Amino acid sequence: MDLSVRDVAKLLNVSEETVYRWVRKGSLPSHRVHDQYRFNRVELQEWAALHKHRVSPDLFRANGSGEECPSLRAAIEHGGVFYGVPGDRREKVLEAVCELPGIPSKVNRRLLYQLLVAREALASTAVGHGIAIPHPRDPVVVRVDKPAVLLCFLSEPVDFHAMDGQAVRVLFTLLSPSVRIHLQLLAKLAFALHDETLMELLRTAAPKRSILERMAALEAEPAPSVRSEASEGETSSHVKTS
């Protein structure tokens, strides 16, 4: 539990009182340690993504070393873009994803499937607008050498229990060699999904080249420090993350 209330307020660009209010409402995942609220960085990053908070990826470095964030475009190129991924329900879709050639050869595909299903059982990874971001709860268990993001367009919309009620048509499956890289990729992806041009490319299942070019353009732009879309007094309904 490495973050204090002050840390979280700074990362989310809100007041400390807002953080306390969200905790009291049960909206923000927190832990009591010696009568103080502490926050897990992974849970916080996932909370920000799942609640569609526009937060600069630079604010979510896992440490202060200034290490360079991995390229989201490179991770997608490594994992691959796939069209017509089959499945009429969530578990079947995840099973199909685990059989795709973008999964590194040394990964235990059955274990990966079990980890993805277990993560969905905790809380849906759907972020709204027909998009979900499946990933293992603990990224290092999968043991990959380099980050991979599998961008999958489904053959039919599938219910992922999204908060906005929309069935999912697009998956970004994240595989990361470390928690730090997992956080950075998740932050970059959450930031990118606020771009209307990219969202239109995803809605229309555009060609791989067009999507990667837009990703590269977004990463080339300086990431502004912006406030959450929710007002300080309100946030979207509770989503428990892990």
LORO-862055 format. One record per residue: residue in three letters; x, y, z of N, C-alpha, C, O in turn. Coordinates in pm, whole numbers, padded with zeros to 5 digits, always signed. Each point is the difference from the previous one (the first is absolute). Example, Ala and Ser with C-alpha at 12.3 -4.5 7.8 and 13.67 -1.06 7.14 Angstrom:
LORO-862055
ALA+01319-00569+00780-00089+00119+00000+00090+00120+00000+00104-00002+00066;SER-00139+00107-00138+00082+00119+00006-00077+00109+00073+00051+00111+00017;
END
This chain:
LORO-862055
MET+00085-00118+00000-00085+00118+00000+00089+00124+00000+00034+00052+00106;ASP+00004-00006-00225+00108+00097-00009-00045+00143-00016+00085+00089-00009;LEU-00216-00062+00006-00047+00136-00025-00084+00052+00116-00082-00073+00057;SER+00104+00199-00024-00078+00067+00104-00116+00077-00064-00010+00008-00122;VAL-00075+00048+00205-00109+00083-00051+00055+00118-00078-00052+00036-00106;ARG+00158+00025+00156+00061+00113-00070+00052-00042-00137-00017+00072-00098;ASP+00082-00190+00092+00051-00050-00128-00114-00018-00100+00010+00041-00116;VAL-00118-00103+00162-00113-00029-00089-00064+00130-00048-00037+00011-00117;ALA+00023+00085+00206-00058+00129-00040+00082+00064-00111-00055+00056-00095;LYS+00186-00063+00107+00088+00058-00102-00011-00076-00132-00007+00062-00106;LEU+00005-00195+00113-00006-00080-00122-00132+00017-00074-00003-00003-00123;LEU-00106+00021+00198-00131+00013-00063-00041+00145-00023-00107+00027-00055;ASN+00192+00066+00098-00029+00143-00019-00130+00042+00068-00081+00073-00057;VAL+00063-00120+00180-00116+00040+00080+00049+00037+00139+00118-00020+00032;SER-00207+00073+00050+00038+00036+00136+00005-00124+00088-00058-00104-00032;GLU+00129+00116+00145+00004-00111+00094-00138-00030+00056-00034-00116+00024;GLU-00047+00219-00004-00136-00020+00049-00082-00084-00098-00082-00082+00041;THR+00105+00103-00171-00071-00080-00100+00041-00147+00011-00084-00089-00011;VAL+00212+00065+00032+00047-00138+00017-00069-00064+00121-00048-00113-00009;TYR+00044+00185+00121-00067-00053+00119-00148-00027-00028-00055-00101+00045;ARG-00008+00191-00119-00143-00017-00029-00023-00125-00086-00093-00076+00024;TRP+00179+00056-00124-00013-00119-00084+00022-00127+00080-00068-00101-00020;VAL+00164+00105+00113+00027-00117+00084-00121-00030+00088-00041-00115+00013;ARG-00016+00219+00048-00116-00021+00087-00119-00056-00076-00078-00078+00054;LYS+00064+00119-00180-00110-00050-00082+00026-00141-00053-00089-00063-00056;GLY+00212+00014+00074+00034-00131-00052+00032+00000-00148+00004-00105-00063;SER+00018+00224+00007+00027+00010-00144+00146-00024-00035+00031-00042-00111;LEU+00058+00069+00206+00144-00010-00027+00060-00113+00082-00015+00000+00122;PRO+00082-00098-00185+00058-00111+00076+00109+00048+00094+00093+00069-00042;SER-00104-00105+00169+00096+00046+00100+00017-00107+00107-00075-00098+00005;HIS+00176+00118+00080+00030-00095+00107+00034+00079+00126+00064+00105-00007;ARG-00107-00157+00121+00032+00065+00127+00126-00063+00057+00005-00120+00027;VAL+00098+00203-00007+00126-00045+00057+00035+00093+00115+00029+00118-00022;HIS-00032-00170+00144+00030+00081+00119-00085+00127+00002+00050+00110+00021;ASP-00181-00129-00042-00097+00109+00007+00020+00107-00108-00047+00113+00015;GLN+00117-00148-00121+00016+00092-00113-00041-00069-00128+00014-00122-00015;TYR-00066+00201-00078-00035-00056-00130+00125-00011-00086+00077+00096-00013;ARG-00058-00214-00044+00110-00021-00093-00057-00060-00128-00106-00062+00001;PHE+00178+00082-00110-00052-00037-00131+00104-00079-00078+00120+00030+00002;ASN-00167-00132-00071+00085-00083-00085+00007+00063-00138-00104+00032-00059;ARG+00224-00015+00007+00017+00069-00128-00070-00071-00115-00060+00064-00086;VAL+00068-00197+00084-00065-00075-00107-00152+00020+00006-00064+00023-00103;GLU+00008-00034+00223-00144+00019+00015-00042+00141-00040-00103+00020-00063;LEU+00185+00079+00100-00032+00138-00035+00003+00021-00150-00089+00064-00056;GLN+00191-00119-00010+00009+00018-00145-00118-00067-00071-00057+00056-00093;GLU+00023-00176+00137-00113-00068-00061-00130+00075+00028-00087+00009-00087;TRP+00074+00045+00207-00119+00080+00033-00011+00120-00093-00108+00031-00050;ALA+00220+00037+00027-00002+00117-00088-00041-00038-00142-00077+00071-00064;ALA+00129-00184+00017-00034-00043-00136-00146-00042-00010-00070+00039-00094;LEU+00024-00118+00190-00136-00051-00006-00104+00108+00023-00115-00014-00042;HIS+00154+00123+00109-00092+00110+00021+00018+00112-00102-00057+00108+00014;LYS+00138-00135-00118+00017+00095-00110+00054+00134+00047-00046+00105-00046;HIS+00141-00106+00137+00062+00123+00045+00111+00039-00097+00088-00080-00030;ARG-00093+00203-00017+00104+00048-00090+00119+00044+00084+00007+00114+00047;VAL+00086-00204-00030+00117+00026+00083+00125-00021-00085+00011-00100-00071;SER+00081+00193+00079+00123-00011-00078+00078-00125+00038+00018-00027+00119;PRO+00029-00050-00217+00083-00116+00032+00124+00037+00081+00047-00080+00080;ASP+00005+00201-00101+00121+00042+00072-00023+00006+00151+00096-00009+00077;LEU-00221+00024-00035-00028+00006+00143-00002-00137+00064-00006-00012+00122;PHE+00011-00093-00204-00013-00135+00052+00125-00083-00020-00009-00122-00017;ARG+00124+00186+00019+00123-00078+00001+00006-00078+00130-00038+00051+00106;ALA+00085-00174-00114+00003-00085+00119+00108+00042+00098-00002-00042+00116;ASN+00095+00125-00160+00100+00052+00092+00048+00132-00054-00043+00044-00107;GLY+00130+00020+00180+00046+00131-00040+00127-00002-00081+00070+00101-00007;SER-00037-00213-00054+00127-00013-00069+00001+00066-00136+00106+00017-00060;GLY-00225+00021+00010-00007+00061-00131+00019-00098-00113+00034+00039-00111;GLU-00054-00168+00139+00016-00101-00104-00100+00023-00113-00113+00043+00023;GLU+00156-00071-00143-00083+00024-00116-00116-00098-00004+00017-00120+00023;CYS-00136+00171-00052-00117-00086-00013+00013-00085-00126+00052+00047-00101;PRO-00099-00171+00105+00001-00081-00122-00097+00058-00101-00100+00062+00037;SER+00130-00081-00164-00087+00049-00106-00123-00088-00013+00012-00122-00014;LEU-00129+00183+00018-00124-00074-00017-00008-00057-00141-00043-00114-00020;ARG+00086+00193-00078+00000-00049-00137+00089-00124-00013-00039-00099-00063;ALA+00158+00103+00121+00092-00114-00009-00060-00123+00067+00016-00112-00049;ALA-00084+00133+00162-00061-00113+00070-00111-00063-00084-00017-00122+00000;ILE-00059+00205-00072-00106-00053-00086+00060-00070-00121-00049-00105-00042;GLU+00155+00161-00012+00067-00067-00113+00053-00137+00043-00004-00096-00077;HIS+00054+00089+00200+00053-00127+00049-00112-00101+00024+00014-00118-00032;GLY-00125+00165+00089-00111-00090+00028-00084-00032-00122-00042-00115-00020;GLY+00017+00216-00062-00075-00021-00123-00140+00059+00003-00054+00028+00107;VAL-00003-00011-00225-00137+00047-00017-00078-00112-00068+00043-00051-00104;PHE-00156+00013+00162-00075-00116-00048-00146+00038-00023-00061+00071+00080;TYR+00007-00119-00190-00138+00030-00039-00084-00128+00002+00049-00108-00033;GLY-00175+00123+00072-00091-00115-00001+00030-00103+00107-00021-00119-00023;VAL+00069+00163+00139+00028-00094+00109-00133-00058+00049-00090+00076+00035;PRO+00076-00209-00033-00131-00060+00029-00033-00007+00148+00085+00019+00087;GLY-00213-00046-00061-00048-00019+00136-00133+00069+00021-00018+00115-00039;ASP-00077-00187+00101-00132+00058+00024-00022+00038+00146-00107+00050+00036;ARG+00209-00072+00046-00003+00045+00140+00142+00028+00045+00097-00038-00066;ARG-00085+00103+00179+00130+00051+00044+00106-00109+00011+00112+00017-00048;GLU-00146-00129+00111+00099-00105+00019+00047-00058-00133+00118-00032-00016;LYS-00210+00018-00079+00037-00054-00130+00092+00096-00076+00093-00042-00069;VAL-00120+00171+00082+00085+00099-00064+00141-00004+00059+00098+00000-00075;LEU-00088-00005+00207+00131-00003+00064+00076-00128-00037+00122+00001-00015;GLU-00195-00110+00002+00062-00125-00042+00057+00014-00141+00110-00048-00029;ALA-00186+00113-00059+00048+00021-00137+00122+00092-00003+00093-00023-00077;VAL-00094+00125+00161+00114+00092+00007+00127-00076+00040+00107+00025-00055;CYS-00121-00116+00149+00117-00074+00049+00057-00096-00103+00109-00053+00019;GLU-00181+00029-00127+00049-00087-00106+00058+00079-00117+00045-00060-00098;LEU-00046+00191+00106+00050+00082-00111+00152-00008-00009+00068-00019+00101;PRO-00014+00035-00221+00146-00007-00017+00075+00115+00068+00122-00008+00015;GLY-00192+00113+00025+00067+00110+00068+00043-00032+00142+00079+00074+00059;ILE-00130-00183-00003+00043-00042+00134+00142-00058-00011+00022-00091-00079;PRO+00074+00144+00156+00137-00053-00008+00004-00151+00018-00077-00056+00079;SER+00165-00009-00151+00001-00146-00007+00024-00067+00135-00050-00109+00024;LYS+00126+00175+00064+00032-00066+00127-00109+00019+00107+00011-00055+00109;VAL-00114+00132-00141-00108+00023+00096-00089-00123+00009-00038-00057-00102;ASN+00006+00018+00223-00095-00109+00023-00140+00054-00031-00056+00075+00079;ARG+00001-00114-00192-00126+00058-00046-00117-00036+00092-00090+00081+00020;ARG+00092-00200+00034-00109-00039+00091+00004+00083+00127-00103+00045+00049;LEU+00224-00024+00003+00014+00084+00119-00043+00143-00030-00069+00062+00082;LEU+00108-00011-00197-00039+00136-00037-00152+00012-00005-00057+00097+00050;TYR-00008-00195-00111-00147+00003-00005-00060+00004+00140-00091+00078+00027;GLN+00142-00161+00062-00051-00003+00137+00021+00134+00070-00085+00045+00076;LEU+00199+00018-00101+00029+00129+00062-00092+00109-00053-00047+00085+00076;LEU+00020-00087-00206-00089+00100-00058-00143-00016+00052-00068+00098+00031;VAL+00023-00222-00023-00136-00026+00051-00010+00041+00147-00100+00058+00042;ALA+00205-00090+00035-00001+00037+00142-00004+00151+00018-00068+00051+00090;ARG+00139+00021-00175-00001+00146+00008-00139+00055-00031-00046+00093+00066;GLU-00020-00149-00166-00135+00045-00034-00099-00032+00112-00097+00073+00021;ALA+00122-00181+00052-00089-00037+00110+00007+00102+00114-00097+00020+00072;LEU+00213+00045-00057+00014+00103+00103-00077+00125-00036-00071+00057+00083;ALA+00085-00014-00206-00069+00118-00051+00024+00006-00150+00108-00033-00047;SER-00208+00075-00026+00012+00006-00144+00112+00095-00042+00018+00106+00059;THR+00055-00146-00163+00103+00087-00056-00055+00085-00114+00075+00070-00068;ALA-00206-00076+00046-00062+00085-00101+00009+00146+00046-00029+00031+00116;VAL+00068+00058-00207+00015+00141+00033-00107+00086-00065+00004+00123+00009;GLY-00100-00187-00073-00107+00075-00065+00024+00019-00147+00110-00022-00050;HIS-00216+00064-00021+00008+00026-00143+00042-00123-00080+00062+00012-00105;GLY-00096-00131+00157+00027-00122-00074+00143-00049+00007+00043-00079-00085;ILE+00033+00124+00186+00142-00037+00011+00027-00063+00136-00055+00043+00102;ALA+00140-00146-00101+00046-00061+00125+00151-00017-00006+00059-00007-00108;ILE+00003+00002+00227+00146-00012+00009+00034-00119+00090+00042+00019+00114;PRO-00060-00141-00164+00033-00117+00083+00149-00005+00033+00084+00037-00081;HIS-00054-00084+00201+00139-00014+00043+00004-00084+00126-00099-00005+00073;PRO+00210-00061-00046+00013-00074+00126+00006+00098+00117+00051+00111-00012;ARG-00104-00154+00126+00005+00084+00119+00144+00030+00039+00033+00114+00034;ASP+00052-00215-00039+00142+00018+00028+00076-00025-00130+00018-00115-00039;PRO+00027+00220-00029+00059-00017-00133+00125-00087-00004+00026-00063-00102;VAL+00051+00059+00209+00127-00073-00005-00019-00151-00001+00094-00073-00033;VAL-00212+00025+00070-00024-00145+00003+00012-00061-00139+00043-00114-00015;VAL-00080+00191-00087+00001-00051-00137+00141-00018-00053+00025-00088-00082;ARG+00068+00171+00128+00141-00011-00036+00026+00020-00149+00035-00094-00072;VAL-00054+00216+00027+00035+00034-00138+00126+00086+00003+00027+00070+00098;ASP+00050-00075-00205+00126+00074-00006-00018+00145-00039+00077+00087+00041;LYS-00180-00059-00121-00025+00136-00045-00151+00023-00005-00076-00095-00018;PRO+00033+00219+00034-00144+00027+00003-00067-00032-00133+00055+00025-00107;ALA-00174-00080+00118-00080-00031-00119-00144+00040+00026-00056-00029+00107;VAL-00003+00095-00203-00142+00035+00006-00067-00061-00122+00036+00032-00114;LEU-00132-00120+00137-00074-00061-00110-00128+00079-00021-00088+00001+00086;LEU+00078+00067-00200-00120+00075-00034-00093-00093-00078+00034-00044-00110;CYS-00150+00016+00167-00090-00099-00059-00136+00062-00032-00063+00061+00086;PHE+00020-00077-00210-00134+00039-00041-00085-00127-00002+00031-00095-00071;LEU-00138+00094+00149-00080-00121+00017-00094-00021-00118-00041+00095-00067;SER+00008-00221+00043-00090-00033-00110-00143+00042+00030-00080+00019-00092;GLU+00048-00003+00220-00132+00045+00041+00011+00067+00136+00091-00032+00077;PRO-00180+00125-00045+00006+00066+00131-00027-00099+00112-00085-00088-00012;VAL+00159+00103+00122-00009-00093+00112-00017+00078+00130+00064+00103+00021;ASP-00149-00153+00066-00025+00064+00128+00118-00021+00095+00030-00114+00038;PHE+00037+00223-00001+00108-00004+00098-00042+00067+00131+00084+00033+00084;HIS-00215-00013-00068-00054+00065+00120+00056+00141+00017+00038+00041+00109;ALA-00034+00032-00219+00050+00138+00004-00095+00090+00077-00121-00023+00000;MET+00177+00124+00064-00082+00092+00079-00097+00078-00087-00109+00036+00046;ASP+00146-00008-00171-00090+00076-00086-00100-00090-00073-00082+00048-00077;GLY+00090-00179+00103-00095-00093-00057+00028-00041-00144-00072-00083-00055;GLN+00176+00140-00005+00030-00032-00139+00078-00131-00011+00092-00025+00077;ALA-00132-00056-00173+00075-00123-00027+00137+00036-00058+00016+00104-00064;VAL+00080-00190+00087+00138+00026-00041+00025-00053-00141-00041-00111-00034;ARG+00107+00192-00046+00040-00039-00135+00151+00003-00020+00052-00059-00095;VAL+00018+00128+00185+00145+00018-00015+00069-00034+00132-00041+00044+00107;LEU+00148-00124-00117+00081-00034+00117+00143+00048-00020+00056-00011-00109;PHE+00002+00065+00216+00144+00023+00008+00049-00091+00112-00014+00034+00118;THR+00072-00148-00152+00050-00092+00102+00144+00033+00032+00087-00004-00088;LEU-00060+00038+00215+00132+00046+00043+00081-00112+00063-00047-00068+00092;LEU+00168+00049-00142+00096-00093+00060+00129+00078+00026+00059+00055-00093;SER-00016-00050+00217+00114+00084+00037+00102-00079+00081-00038-00088+00077;PRO+00166+00119-00093+00104-00070+00076+00016+00050+00143+00066-00064+00081;SER-00127+00179-00048+00014+00055+00135-00122+00084+00033-00074+00043-00089;VAL+00055-00019+00217-00109+00086+00043+00020+00142-00052-00097+00066-00041;ARG+00221-00018+00041+00028+00136-00048-00046+00017-00144-00068+00098-00033;ILE+00104-00192-00053-00037+00011-00141-00151-00017-00016-00061+00066-00084;HIS+00002-00153+00163-00146-00017-00004-00070+00133+00029-00093+00038-00070;LEU+00139+00031+00173-00059+00128+00037+00016+00103-00112-00094+00073-00031;GLN+00211-00069-00026+00026+00100-00103-00083-00026-00126-00054+00093-00060;LEU+00045-00220+00020-00081-00032-00117-00147+00029+00025-00070+00053-00087;LEU+00023-00088+00206-00140+00024+00032-00030+00149+00001-00106+00043-00047;ALA+00199+00036+00101-00019+00144+00002-00002+00057-00142-00085+00083-00032;LYS+00177-00127-00051+00004+00049-00138-00127-00039-00076-00054+00080-00076;LEU+00008-00202+00098-00119-00045-00070-00123+00077+00047-00083+00042-00081;ALA+00071-00022+00212-00113+00076+00053-00001+00142-00058-00106+00053-00032;PHE+00224+00006+00021+00012+00134-00057-00038+00000-00148-00072+00089-00045;ALA+00119-00189-00029-00026-00006-00144-00147-00019-00031-00049+00049-00102;LEU-00023-00119+00189-00140-00031-00026-00092+00122+00015-00121-00011-00021;HIS+00177+00125+00057-00078+00123+00000+00011+00074-00133-00061+00105-00018;ASP+00139-00158-00073+00018+00064-00130-00111-00044-00095-00015-00119-00028;GLU-00062+00215-00021-00115-00034-00085+00042-00063-00132-00069-00087-00052;THR+00181+00130-00003+00047-00059-00125+00032-00148+00018-00039-00083-00081;LEU+00110+00052+00189+00031-00140+00027-00127-00080+00026-00015-00112-00049;MET-00077+00169+00126-00124-00071+00030-00079-00032-00126-00061-00107-00011;GLU+00062+00198-00085-00070-00026-00126+00068-00112-00077-00067-00083-00062;LEU+00199+00080+00065+00073-00109-00065-00034-00134+00064-00013-00101-00070;LEU-00003+00101+00201-00035-00124+00069-00144-00040-00028-00030-00118-00019;ARG-00060+00216+00016-00141-00030-00027-00019-00062-00138-00088-00084-00019;THR+00170+00126-00076-00015-00048-00138+00096-00114-00033+00009-00042-00116;ALA+00062-00009+00217+00098-00108-00022+00091+00035-00117+00012-00075-00097;ALA+00051+00190+00108+00086+00052-00107+00122-00089-00020+00032-00083+00086;PRO+00036+00098-00199+00121-00080-00025+00107+00025+00107+00006+00107+00061;LYS+00076-00207-00042+00106+00005+00101+00088+00123-00018+00033+00068+00097;ARG+00005-00038-00219+00091+00111-00025-00058+00132+00049+00070+00080+00061;SER-00198-00058-00087-00064+00126+00041-00003+00012+00152+00023+00108+00054;ILE-00050-00218+00013-00006+00002+00146+00138+00028+00059+00014+00081+00091;LEU+00087-00149-00143+00135+00019+00053+00052+00141-00028+00071+00057+00083;GLU-00105-00003-00197+00043+00137-00031-00063+00099+00098+00066+00094+00044;ARG-00193-00116-00011-00065+00090+00096+00060-00015+00139+00020+00098+00071;MET+00010-00222-00032+00065-00024+00128+00134+00074+00007+00032+00063+00100;ALA+00045-00072-00208+00130+00066-00003-00015+00152+00010+00078+00066+00069;ALA-00179-00012-00136-00022+00145+00005-00037+00044+00141+00045+00105+00046;LEU-00127-00183+00022-00039+00034+00137+00119-00005+00095+00013+00085+00088;GLU+00072-00184-00107+00115-00013+00089+00104+00109-00027+00080+00032+00088;ALA-00082+00023-00208+00095+00107-00033-00041+00133+00061+00082+00090+00015;GLU-00210-00077+00020-00049+00124+00059+00038+00005+00147-00001-00103+00067;PRO+00035+00222-00014+00024+00011+00144-00129-00027+00074-00105+00054-00034;ALA+00113-00138+00137-00121-00036+00075-00033+00110+00099+00077+00021+00094;PRO-00188+00050-00111-00035+00107+00092-00046-00054+00134-00057-00109+00008;SER+00081+00186+00096-00053-00035+00132-00140+00056+00008-00019+00121+00000;VAL-00079-00210+00007-00138+00044-00005-00077-00056+00117+00041-00097+00063;ARG-00153+00160-00035-00084-00045+00110-00086-00115-00045-00019-00024-00119;SER-00032-00047+00216-00092-00108-00029-00124+00054-00067-00037+00115+00020;GLU-00029-00200-00102-00125+00039-00062-00109+00014+00105-00092+00081-00017;ALA+00101-00159+00124-00097+00014+00107+00033+00125+00080+00117+00036+00012;SER-00217+00029+00042+00025+00116+00085+00060-00047+00130-00007-00119+00032;GLU+00065+00211+00044+00061-00040+00125-00102-00058+00095+00035-00082+00085;GLY-00158+00123-00097-00100-00047+00095-00060-00132-00036-00063-00064+00084;GLU+00080+00021-00208-00065-00122-00044+00095-00085-00080+00093+00051-00063;THR-00116-00180+00064+00067-00092-00090-00102-00101-00045-00110-00005+00055;SER+00143-00075-00153-00095-00098-00047-00020-00108+00104+00074-00005+00099;SER-00173-00079-00119-00036-00098+00101+00113-00096+00028+00092-00015-00081;HIS-00098-00050+00195+00111-00078+00054+00037-00117-00088-00085-00078-00042;VAL+00215+00067+00014+00055-00118-00065+00114-00048+00085+00096+00074+00022;LYS-00103-00195+00026+00108-00056+00081+00107-00051-00093-00028-00079-00090;THR+00153+00122+00110+00109-00045-00085+00104-00070+00083+00006+00015+00122;SER+00077-00093-00191+00107-00071+00068+00125+00006-00083+00103-00055+00039;
END
